[in-house]
């Protein structure tokens, strides 16, 4: 009986390449780079928020929210409503655009 062995991690999300590409463009258009650093975006490379150069999608979102695609998209779109007291402002993104940004963030782990 082998009950002590932990299974290797598996991909937690189905990543849509088109959504990742749209999300990559949206982080620059929405102004996310004013506060966060992202791979492949040299300027601006914000320092006010956490770096997203190695976002791995595994820890809690904003330190407290379960890391799910729905929670991430909701947080990206309107952080203050999702986690009261968050210093991140609401962003000018539609629900579908926020889902694309979330896909992009999850896709960073695969780079």
Protein Blocks (a to p, Z undefined) as FASTA:
>chain_A
ZZkbccddddfbdcdfklmmmmmmmmmmnommmmpccehiabdcdfkbccfklcghlace
ehlaccdfklmmmmmmmmmlmmghiabdcddddfklmmmmmmmmmmmmmZZ
